[in-house]
């Protein structure tokens, strides 16, 4: 699995932006344990926000067990990830990244998901909330064989 995330590890970054970059790097590397270690024990992941095929009630995936199950349901089935963050806005303990996540799926399919990806961290730098704002129909309309 090739890692397609690029960021300046030497630059001074706000804690939430740093956590978001570490999250993307762990996902791109396929490292579930490293990814889960970035989250507080009571963290919530909403990806996407609201009811979806990954979270029918739309209440998010909670705690390491729920977030780990989300990985197994979604991330584990992707052959490769590429993250392109076009802009990032950090304020307080949060960071909103605007960009595209490209996923390469079994059967030589590629899907581009445009969205806004919001991370919140606690005082210890661990992610307490990750909320991904993207539209399933828009993402699926980009599906194509490569």
Secondary structure by P-SEA (a helix, b strand, c coil): ccccccccccccccaaaaaaaaaaaaaaaccaaaaaaacccbbbbccccccccccccccccccaaaaaaaaaaccccccbbbbbbcccccccccccccbbbbbbcccbbbbbbbbbbbbbbcccccccbbbbbbbaaaaaaacccc
